[in-house]
Amino acid sequence: MADAAVAERPAGPDGPAGAAADIPPATGGGPTIAVLDSQESLGIGIWKVPFYRALKRAYPGCTITLIVAKRTLMAGGGLRALTAPYVDHVVEQAGIEKPLGAAARRLRALPRYDLVFDARTKVLRVIWARLFLRHGAFVSMLPGWWLSTRRRARPARSRHWVDRLMAMVELATGAPADWRGRIALPEDVRAAAAHLLPDGPVYVGLAPGAAGAYKVWPLDRFADLARRLTAAGRQPVFLIGPNEGEMVAPLRAAVPGALFPEIDRDDPHPEVRGPALALGLGERLSAAVCNCTGIGHLLANAGTPLVSLFGPTDPRRFLPWVEPVRALRAQDFGGGEAMEAIPVDAVAEAVEALIAQAARTAAAAGDAPDAVGTDRPRAPHPVQAR
């Protein structure tokens, strides 16, 4: 596949200079597809990868262009390189939302697309794209899939945002979305991860951070869980984000045998870091425990079996898109939304059950990661099964 083109210039009075020229013509022989959004954080960007994978499988040879009104972390750096097999071109700061007159001109200046998937839920923005972006077919995420051109039977609209994306694929194709798989990692990423987590132990990842303190299971519970895992013959691996350094000292003191691979680097690939390293480490984990945060969605794209902890947020909307996954809710333990209500025993039991389930699945179906997928289980994601 050709190298991805990235447009990073700020919008001028009529949008990015030469916006249409920044998008090379399709080269894969399949349809041209545009995906529209307002802006993307790391979590939202990585959350969409199963959607892009499903599109690539549904439309072999297609060319996918992500068009974002503001900024997206998919436009550059290591994440862009990792997702290049799925997203061929990225246009950010496209200025397709406001002011309305300029947005209409910018939309008209873009190429015609065979298919447009609009992931936004602001009605006027979607109407503007439907009116002014040239297209063959249009699929929207609005309630009732309003403004979508497809007339076939329309799937129910889930609470879960990724499930809505999968329903958009189903609406466009008339078949269930085939989304399973793992991001194919470069060899230097895998080599760095293998050096930091060599073959042998059964590694269990623990990600104690989150963007908001209200979503965090207490740090002492993570430490207690790590000690229990150690006693059970598992190797705890703490995954610490760039803004979570204050957690390291108390965790080292509480769990002397725990590993901190993103911090204690002695591998020959120091250039591998950030999301790429987390994905590489995720491939080597037998299971992981995460709060409701971006690292969970990142590990999901490594195929890591997950125990996802919820309190004030709803797993029906935010459960990581991976199988197997288990959600533990504070409400199920009589604690309202307080994360500390989730008992360590329940989390430890869920981890052991996941390890056993993942081992059975791998033995039955094969477990080779690839960009487009070959051997994949066909059971629905837990959100889809409800």
N, C-alpha and C positions, 0 to 999 in steps of 0.2 A: 504494500500500500504506500502511496506517495506520502511524503512528509506533510503534516498538517499545517495549514496556514492560519495564523493568528492575527487578528486585527486589534490593536491595542490603542489606536489613536483616539483622543477624546472627540466627542461629537461637536461639530461646528454648527452654524445656523441651520443647515439642512442635513445634519447627521455626519457620520464619519466620512472624511474626504474619500471619494472613490469607493464607497462601500461595496457597490456591485462588483467592481473590478477586483476587490480583495478576496472574492470567493471564486476559486478556479472551477471550471466546469467539471461535471461528474466524470469520473474515469473508470468506475467499476462496472458499468453496463446496466446497473439497476436504477430504480427511481431516485430522484433527488428529494430529500426529506429535510424540512426545517423544524426545529424544536424551539419554541419561544418561551422566554421567562423574563421576569423583572430583574432579579439579581440572585446570586448564589453564594452562600457560604461554603466552607469545606464540606460540612455535613450534607447540605442539599446537593452539592455537586456529586459527591461520592454515592449518595443515595440513588441517583438516577442511573448508575451504571447498569443494573439489571434491566432497566427499561431500554437503554441503548442496545444491550446485547439481544434482547427480544426483537427489536427492530431489525438488527443485522441478520438474525435468523429468519425472520418473516419475509424479508426483502433482500435476498442474496444479491450482492454487488451494489447495494444502495450506497449513496453518499449522504451522510448526516451532517448538517450544519446547525450548530447551537447559536442562537441569536439572543443576546441578553441586553435588556434596556440599559442596565447600569454595569456593575462590575461582577465578575465571576472568577473564582480561584481556579477554574478549569482552563483559563486562558494562557497560563504560563507555568514555568517551573516543573518540578518533578511530577506533579499530578497530571499535567498536560501530556507529558511523555507516556505515562502509564495508561492513560485513557485514549491515546491516539488510535488504537485499533477499533474503537467504538465511535468516536466523534472525529470526523474527518476535518472539520473546519470550525473555528470559534470566532464569533464577532461579538465583542463586548462594547459597552458604552454606545449602543446602537441608536439611542435616542428615539425609540419607536413608541413612546408613551405620551410624552408631553413636551411642549405645548401641542395641542391637537393638530393644528395646521402643519407645523413642521414634522410631526410624527407621520402624518399622512404622506407627505413628500418623501420621507425616508423609507417608508414601507413600499411606496411605488418604485423607488430606485433599486430595491433589491431584486434579485433574479426571480423568475417564476419557479415554484417548487411543485413537484408532483403531489406531495403530501405535506401538510402542515399540522403539527401537533402543538396546540397552545396550552401550556401547563399553568397559565395564570387564572385567577378567579375574580379579578376586577372586571365587571361586565363591560364597561365602556372600552377598556383596553382590548378585550377580545373582539368586540364589535369592530373596532378600528382595523385590527389585523384581518378580520374576515372580509372587510370592505376593500382594503387598499393593498394587501399583499397578494400578488398574483399566485394562484394555486390551482391544482387539479382537484384535490379533496382536502377537506378541513375537518379536524377533530378537536373539540374543545373539552376542557375539564369542568365547565360550568354545570350547575345542577341540571339533571335531566339530559346532560350532554348537549345542551342548547347550542345552537349555531353550527353543530356538526352536520356535514353533508351526507354522511352515511345513513342509510334508511333501514338497515337491517335491525333485527331485535337488539335492543340496547341493554347492556348489563347493568345491574344495580350499582349505585354509587357508594362505595365504601367510605368509612371514616378514615381509613389509612391512605396517606397520600401516595405511597408507592403502589398500593393496590389500585388506586385510581389511574395511575399511569398504565398499569397492566390492562385495566379495563379499556383504556383508549386504544391499546394495540388490538385487543379483542374486537372492539367496535370497527376498527379499520379493516381487519383481516377476516373476521368471522370465525376465528379459532382462538383457543386459549394461548396466552403469551408464554413462550418458551424462554424463560429467563435464567435458568440455573447455570452456574459456572463460577469460575474465579478469574480474576485479572491475571493475565500471563505476565510474569515478572521477568525483568532482565537477569542475566546470569550473575552480574555483580551484586545485585540485590539478594539473590538467593545465597550467594557465597558469603556475604556479610552475615546474613541471618544464621547460616549453618555454622559459621565460626563462633557466633555469640551463643547459639543454642545447639550444640552438637548432638548427633544422634545418641540415643540411649535412654535418658530420663523421659518420663511422662510429664510434659510441661503444662502448667495451667496458668494462663494469664490473668492478672488482676489489674484492673484499671480504676483506681479510686477517685479520679477527678471527674469534674463536670463543669459546664459553663456557669451554672448557678448553684449556690450552696444548698438551696432547697431541694435539689435533686440528688444529693450526695448521701450514700450510705456511710455511717460514721467510719473514720479511719481506723479506730481500734477494732471495729468488726472485720475490716479487711485483714488486719494483722492477726486476729484470732483465727479467721478462715485460713490464712497462710500457714499458721502453725498446725492446724488440723490436717491440711493437705500434706504437709511435711511428714506428720505422723503416719499418714496413710500411704507413704511411699511416693507421693507426687512432688514435683519440683515447682514451687511458686515463682512466678516471673512477674514483677511489677512493671507496668507500662506507665511511664510518667511523662506527662505533657510538658511543653516548653515553659508553661507558667505555673508549674506545680512543684518546683524544686523544694519548697518548704516541707513537703511530705517525706522526702528521702531520709533525713536523719532519724525521725521517730520510727520509720518503718525498718530501717537497718537495725536500730536498737532492739525493736520488738521481735524481728524475724532475722536473726543473723545469717541464716542459710539462704535467704531469698536472693534472687538475681534481679539486677537492674540493667538490662542489656543496652538500653538507649543512653545510659549514663556511663557505665563501665566499659568503654570501647577499647578493645585491644586488637581489633580486626584490621586487615590491610585495605579496607574500603571506607575510609572516613568520609568520602563524598556521598555515600549512601546515608540518607538521613530523612527525617520527617515522615510524611505519609508512606513513602516507598519502603523505608525500613520497617515501619509498623506493619505493612502488608506482608513483608518477608518474614517477620517474626510470627505473624498470625498464622502463616502456613505451617509453622512448626509447633503450634500449640494444639494440644489435645482438646482443650476447652478454654473458655475465658469467662470472667465475670465482669460486667460493666454496669455503671449507672446509665441512665438515659442520656446519652451524649454522643458526640461525633465519633469517638474511638470505636464505639460499638458498631456503627454503620461502616466504618473503615474495615474492621475485622470481619464483618459479614462478607465483604468483597474478597477476603482471603479464604472464605469458606470455613472460618473458625466456628465450631459449635459454641453457642453463647447462652449464658444465663444473664438475663437482662433485668435489672432491678428498677421498679417503678414505685412512686409515691404520688406526688402531685401531678405527674403527667400520665397519659393514658396509653397503654400498650396497643389499644385498638387503633391508635393513630401513629405511634412512634416505635413499634416493635421493629428491631433490626430485620432486614429482609434476607434471611439466611435460614437454612434448614439443616440440622436441627437447632431449635431455639426454644428456650423456656423463659417465660415471664413470671417473676415473683412480684406481687403487688402488696404494698403495706396494708391496704384495705383488707386483704385476705387473712391478715393476722390480727385484726382488731385495733389497728393503730391509726385509723383515718388515713391522712396523707403523710404521716411522719415516717421518714425512711428508717429510723431506728427501730421501728416495729418489726422489720423483717429479721427473723432469727438466723443466727449463723448456722444452726443445724439444718434448716431448710435449704440454705444456699449450698452447703456442703453436699447434701443428698442430691440436689439437682445437678451439681457438677459430676458426681459419680454416675448418675443416670445418663447424662449426656455423653460421657466418655464411652460407656457401654453401648449406647445407641449408635454413636458415630462409628465405632468399630464394626458393628454389625452391618451398617449401611455400606461402609467402604469395602468390606469383604464381599458383599452381595453384588455391588454395582460398579466397582472400580472407583478411583478417586483421583484421576489425572487432571490437573488444572490446564485450561486452555482458553484462548480468546473467544472462540466461537462455540465450543462445547461439543462433546460427542456422547459420552455415557452420562446420563443424568437421570435421577429419580423423577418420577412423574407425579408424585403426591403433591397436593396443594400446599402452599405456605400456610402456617397456622391461622393467619388472618383470613385467608381465602376459605379455609375450612369451616369458619364459624357460620 
